[in-house]
Amino acid sequence: MTSFLEKFSLKGKIAFVSGGAGLLGSEVSRALAGAGARVIILDIDSEKAEEVKKRIVEAGFNGEYECFDIADTENIEKTIDVLFEKYNGADIWVNVAYPRTKDWGASVEEVKVDSWRKNIDMHLSGYYFSAQKIAERMKKQKSGSIINFASIYGIVAPDFSVYKNTKMTMPAAYSAIKGGIINFTKYLAAYYGKYNIRVNAVSPGGVYDTQPESFVSSYNEKTPLGRMANKEDIAGAIIYLASDASNYVTGHNLVVDGGWSIV
């Protein structure tokens, strides 16, 4: 009889993580490797990616690095073809990448049309086309798990009071992008389900990353669990959705926010 915990094992699986060297991507990469997968870190920052790979390998797990720009939508298909052939398929694809323009923090009144369009294209289009292209290749093997990073701000409006007395804000494009990611994830799940390809989203709440003390305090007060997330808090959701423990879950948006969105 197979132990239930074995359903969470990713031993023998091939997992790609776009944005795999970032704040959350690096933790996702390490978690997938720790669960037994051969992890390919996809990122444009080679220095950070090589460091993540080094830590994975030093821990005794399998990690690789490949240069990948999710914002380069014109070349996504060609790049995925190369990766799919080089690594003999893909069992798991996680989109964590967070491409954005230099004026990303602009307030609603200051957002320029070109900036809006570019952010939507880089982020939303990048996620869609990478998921679509990898799903088309997963069809041949009749299996696969695709996980897209969304956000609580894809399901609820920002509480702007938490940004008071800081230079921070929540860009308007972010809500449009993340809401779009949640809904196209459901679409792809419905479309590719007959091929045994599961497509799910994860919506983290605020993750601590040395934000101003006033912001952190305000955020904590409004969260039922009384704190911001640590990056490690998000990784467990990815392991669940990537593994056979969730083999009857598709089109779902798994919210990991300490209760922020329920009150």
Helices and strands as residue ranges (DSSP letters): G 4-8, E 14-18, H 23-34, E 38-43, H 46-58, E 62-67, G 73-75, H 76-86, E 92-95, G 108-110, H 113-119, I 120-125, H 126-138, E 144-149, G 152-154, G 160-163, H 172-192, G 193-195, E 197-204, H 213-221, H 231-242, G 244-246, E 253-256, G 260-262
